[in-house]
Amino acid sequence: MIHIPLLRRGVCYQSLDVVRLPHYQTREPFVELSQANIGLIRRDLLHQMESRADLQQFSTQELLDICKKAADFFAKSTLPLGDARQTPEDYVRQVSATTGLPFALARKNLNKIQGVMSQMETVLNGMTRHLDFEILDQGFGKLNGTALSYYARTNSLGVVLPSNSPGVHSLWVPAIPLKIPLVLKPGSAEPWTPYRLAQAMIQAGCPPSAFSYFPTDHAGGAEILRQCGRGMVFGDTASTSIWNNDPRVEVHGPGYSKIVIGEDCIEEWERFIDVIVASIVENGGRSCVNASGVWVPKYAAKIAEALAFRLAQIAPRSSEDEAAELAPFADPRVAERMALQIEQGLAQPGARDVTAAYRAGGSLVKWQGCSYLVPTIVLCDSPEHPLANREYLFPFASIIEIGQNQIPEALGKSLVVTAITRDSRLIKRLIASPLVDRLNLGPIPTYQIAWDQPHEGNLFEHLYSRRAFQSPIEAA
């Protein structure tokens, strides 16, 4: 059996305390993980300053070059996996084995991460607004005649990771060219990606001490967030809400991403069905940037029927099938809980499962011994209905008919809003709204990322602060 060790400042360490993850289909043990207890985590985090000093020996540009090399190592090379070796195809099969993600989607996420790493200079320029990297290296300098100075808020970034999709791991990689070491707690079902990313970076020349990798329990994850000066946490509302008021921790919870069609474009709604379908279905519906709501001024029932017909064509397929678009749930109890929540919501007046006409039974489907939630479109008659603003880890979307003058307030907090409109008044309201984190104007899929745009917070501003600075000394 494969064993994944801890990384203690880049050094492999096999713990006596281990857990075994099962294969999603056979339920047989598939991989064994060393576990880090709180005492070990506390001891290792006494060395945060040393790890940061190791990264500070490199210039920002040198670390960006390392990221670019690491992108190819991550996507194309055979890398260490404990005492074993892991090819890219091994990685795809292993991610699928413990998460249920089809091979095609695992491979697409691998390529996405490679793309982010290879474009890291563009990513960093977007975060820093094209700050001269030498200012970061020296700590001070001038930009357009203005004296600038920045300092790091922390000696490490602690990250509590999810298991829903490998693509989210690209969000913490910029910490390395920003010279901030990483303390990673992998998701309970997806230990593969952060370990492989660390090995790719080390292979490319990054100091191993920049990476600590601690599979651990919830208490261990909380300890990482408490002990690191800055943190990121991923998860559902229940698991992340305790960190909402801690400014040291960047919370990545449900996205509640949406598509809005304005009154000026609604007569052309059929033109936008492909964009809506793709926004709902991409990556198996597992991402926070998947659309979970479509808000329109009229024709909600027609749009719901059109979406239901299209999504009803998507059915469970084997992991190896390159056409697979749905992922089974590695833990069938999670699927059962979600299906029950949807049933309870539908039992309340004001909502109808439009996809029910295209299938027998509810959203939960058993296929080849696995639990799937098949695409579901729910037509809601009010934004107050319990299913009108919900997000699930499968292709699910509610369709709501609402007056344009109620947008964006009625949308609630939204990670992404794709607004298909040319109405300047609606555009101004969306631009002015603090409820909209990312705004796409026009028929742009909600999942489409621009490398030079920050995602759900700006990691540079999370890790660095600008200080007031005056000096007669000229920066070299």
N, C-alpha and C positions, 0 to 999 in steps of 0.2 A: 504493500500500500504506500502511496505517496505520503511523505511527511513534510509539512511546511513549518520551518522553525521560526522563532522570533528573529528579528534583526535588532540587535542592541548597538546602536550607533554604527550600523552597517555590518556588524559581526553576527554570524549565525549562532543561535543558541537553542538547544533542544531542551525543553522543559519537561519535568516529570508529570506535570499536569497537562493533559491533552483532551481534545474533543474530536469526535469523528463526524464528518458530514456525509449524509447518504446521497446516493444517486437519486435524482428526482423520480425516476421511473421504477427502478428495481427496489428502491429503499434499502439496498445493501450499502454498508460503509464504503465510501469512495476515497476520502482523503482524511488524513489526520493532521490536526493543527496543534502546535505547542501553544500553551496559554500563559499569558503574563498576569501575575497577581499584582495587587495594589502596591505591595512592598517593593517588588522589582521595578515597577513603573516609577515610583517615587525616587528610588536610588539612581536610576538611569537619568532622570530628569534633573538631577543635581549637576549634570554636565552640559546643560544647554549652552552656556557661554562658550565652552570649548568647541562644540559643534559649529556654532555661528562663526567663531574665529577661523575655523577651517575653510568655510565658504568665503569669508572676507579676503582670503588670500587671492581670490580670483576677481577679475574685472567682470562687470555685468556683461560685456560683449563676449568674454570667454565663456561664461555660463550659458549665454544664448547659443553660442556655437556648440556647446555640449548638448543642449536640448535638441538641436537640429540633428546631430549625430545619433542621439538616443532615439529619435523618432524612427530611424531606419532599423536600429537594433530591436526596438520594441515590435515592429511590424514584420521583420524579415529574418531575425537571427534566432539561433538556439541559445538559450540563456539558462543560468543556474536556477534550479527549483529545489532548494535544500541540497540534498546529496545527489539529486537527479538532474536531468537536463530537460528543457521544455522548448519544443519547436513552436512556431506560430500556430500550426494546426493542432498540436497538443493543447495549446492554450484555448483555442476555439472549442474543442471537445470538452475540456475540463470546465470552462465557464458554463457551457450548456448542461453538463452533468449535474451541477449543484444548484443552478438557478432555473433550469428549464428553458432558457433562451435558445431558440433555434440557431443552428450553425450560421445561417445567413445573417441573422441579426447580430450575433456575436462578432462575426467578421466585419460587419458594417461599423460596429462600435470600435473595433480595433483600428480600422482605417480612419475613423473620426478622431481618435486620440492621436494617431500618427500625424494627421493634418494639423491639429492644434500645436503639437510639439514642433513640427517643421516650420510653423508660422509664428513661433513664440515672439520674435522681434516685433511683428505687427501687433500681436496681442498686448505686449508690454507698452508699445507706443500708444495704443488705445487707452490703456489704464492710466498712464502717466501724462497723457495729452502731449506726447512727443517731447517729454523732458529729456535734456541731454543726459545720457547715461553716465557721463563723467561726473556730473553733479552727485549722482548716487554713490559713485565710487569714492569721491573725495569728501562727501558730506556737505559741500557748499560749492557755489559757483554763481555765474550770472546767466540770465536768459533775457534777451532783448534789453540789456542794460539794467535789469532788475536783479538784485542780490537774492539768492535763494539758498536755503539750508533745510535739509530733511534728516530726520533721525528715525531709527527703527523703534517701534513701540514694544517689541518683543524679541526674545532670543530664539523662539521656536513657534511653529504653528501646529497646534494639535487638531487632528481631523478625525471625526467619528463618521465613518462612511456607511453608505447603504448597500443593499444587495439587488435593487431593482434593475439597474442597468449600468454596464461598465463605462458608458460615455461620461458620466458625471465626474470621473476621476481626472478628466482634463482640467477641472476647475482649480485644483490645488497645485498643479505643476508649476504655474508661474512663481510660486514662492521660492523656487530654487534660483532662477536668475535674479530675484530680489534679495538673495543671500540670507534667506530665512530657512533653517533646518525644519524638517517635517517629522512629526510624531503621528503615526497612522494607526488607527484602529479599523481593521477591515470589517465589512459587513458580515453577518453571521453565515451567509450562504455564498459570498463572493470574495474569497481571499486572494484570488488569482491576479487580478489586474494591478492592485497597488504593489504587490510583490514583484511582478514582472516589470512594472514601471521603474521601481527602485533599482532593479538589476540592470535595466537598460541604461539608466543614468550613470550608474557606477561603471559599467562597461565603457561608456563614452567619455569617462574621465572625471566625473563628479566625485568629490570626496565621500567615501562610504559613511562617514560619521554624520552626514546630512540626513540620513534615513534611519528612523526607528520604526519598527513594524511590530505592533503589539496586538495580536488576537487576544481578546479579553471579554469579560462579561460587561453588563451595563454599569456596574460599579467602577470597573476599570476604565471604561469610556468616560464616565463622569470625572474620574480622577485626572485623566489626560486633559480635559477641558479646564479643570480647576488649576492645574499646575503649569500649564503653558500660558504665556502672556497673551496670546491670541488663539482663537479656535474657530473651527467650522463644524457644524453638526447637520447631518442629513437625517430625515425621517418623517414620520407622520406627525400630525398636530399633537397627539398625546405624548410622544417621546421627545419632542423638541420644545414644547411650550415652556418648560421650566427655565429655558435659556433666553426667552424673548426679551427680558429686561436686563440682560447682562451685556453691556456694550463690548465686552471682550470677545464675544462669541457671535459669529455670523451664522444665522439660522437659515437652512434651506429645507423648507417644508413643502407641502403641496403647492402647486403653481396656480391652480384655478385659472388656467389660460383660456382665452376666449376669442371668438370671431364675432365682429360687429359689422352689420351691413347697414349703411345709411339710407335714408329715404330717397336720396338722389340716385342710388344704385340698385335698389331692391327690385325694380322691374326686370333687371338683368340677372337675377339670382342664379339661374341655371348655368350661366357662364362660370360661376365660382364654385360649383359643386366639387370639382376635382381638387381644388385647394382645400376645401373644408374636409373632404374625405381623407386626404393625405395628412392634414393636421391632426385628425383624430386617430388615425391608424399607425402612423410612423412609429417604428421601434416597438411594435406590439402594444402601443398605448401606455407604455410604462414610464414615460418621462414627464417631468413637471412642465415641459413646454408643449405637451400634447393639448390640443383644444378639448376642453371638457364642457364647453357651452357655446351655443350659437344664438346671438341676440339680434332680433330683426324687428322692424316696425310693422311688417305684415307678411303674409304667406308662410307663417310658421308651420302650419299643417302640411302644406305642399313640400316645403323644404325637408321636413322630418320624413315624409314618405319617400322622397328621392334618396335621402341618406340611408334610410333603412333598407331600401332595395339594393343599393350598392354594397353596404356593409354585410348584408345577409349572404353575399357570395363568399365571404371569408370564413373558412372552416378550419378546424384543427388538422394539422399535417404532422408527419414525423419530423424529428429534429434535423435529419439529414436532407430533407426536401428543401431545395433552394427557393421554392415558392412559399415556404412557411412564413406567415405573418403574425401568428399568435403564439404566445408562450404559455405552457401549463404552469400551474403554481406548484413550486417545490414542496410547500406545505399545504395540503388540501384543505386544512382547517381555515386558512386565510381566505381561500376562494369561497368556502361555505359561509363565512361571516359576511363577506361582501355581498353575496347573493341574497342573504337574509336581509341585510340593510336595504337593498334595492326593493325586495318584496314588501318590506314594511313601509317604504316610501310610497310605493305604488298603491298600497292599501288605503292611503289617504286621498281624499278627493282632489282633483285638479291635475292629475298626471296620468299619462298613458304610455305604455311600452309599445312603440310603433313597430319595432322589430319582431314583436311576438307573433305577428301575422305570417312571418316567414320561417318559423321554427315551431317544433313541438316542445313544450315545457318552457322553463325560465332561462335565465342567463347562464346558469351552471350546467356544464356538459361534461360527462365522463367519456373519455375516448382513450383506448389502449391502456386502460388502468390509470389514467391521469385526469386531473381536474382542470378544466378550462372554463373561463368566462368568455363567452362569445360576444361580439360587438353588439352594443345595446344603445338605441336611440330613444330617449324619453321626451315626449312633448308635455311641457308644463304650461299651465294657464296663468302662472303668476311667478314673479321672482322670489316670492316668499315661500314657495313650496319647498319642502326638505330636499328634493332632488334637483332643484333648479341651480344650485351652485355647489355641486359635489364633484369629487375627483376620485377615480379608482385606477388600479394598476392593470387596466385593460382598455380596449377601445370603447369608451362610454362618453356620451355627450347628451346634454339636455338642450332642448330648443325652446326658446322663450320669446314670445311676442310682447314688445314693450315700446312705449312711445320714445322717440329719439330724445326728447327733452329730459328724460330720466337718466340718460347716459352721460357721464360714466358712474354717477353715484350709485345707481342700482346694481352695477356690476360687482361691487365689493372689491377687495384686494385682488389684483390680477398680476401674475408674473409677466405674461405676454398678452397683449391685445393686438390682433390684426384687425384694423379698421378699414373696411372697403367703402370708401367715401371720398368725395371731393368737396364736401360741404365745409366751408371754412369755419363756421360756428362750431360744428361738432369737433372738428380737428383741434380748434383752440381749447375747447373744454377738455379733451383728452390730453393734450400737451400740458395743460395746467394742473392736471389731477395728480396728487400724490399716490392715488390708488393704483396707477399704471406704472409698472416697473420698466417694461420694455414695450415700445410702441412700433408696430409695422403699419405704415400707411400704404394701402393698396393691397392687392391679392397676393400677399406673401405668406407662405405657410408659417404657422406659429413656431415650428421647430427650426426654421432656417436661421442660422447663426452668422453674424458678421464678425470676423476675427478681431476687428479693431473696436468692438463694442463690449463693455463689461456686462457680465451676466449676474443678475441678482446680487447687486452690491459690487463695489470696486475693491478688489483684493489689495491693490497698491495702497489705497486710502485706509484699508483695514490694518495693514502692516506698518505703514509709515505715517508720520505726521510732519507737517511743515512748521518750522520754528521761525520766529522773528530773528533777523540776522543783519548785522551791520559790521563792516570791517574795512579798514584801509588796505588790507592784504588782498592782492589780486590772486584769483585762482589760477593755478598753473595750467 
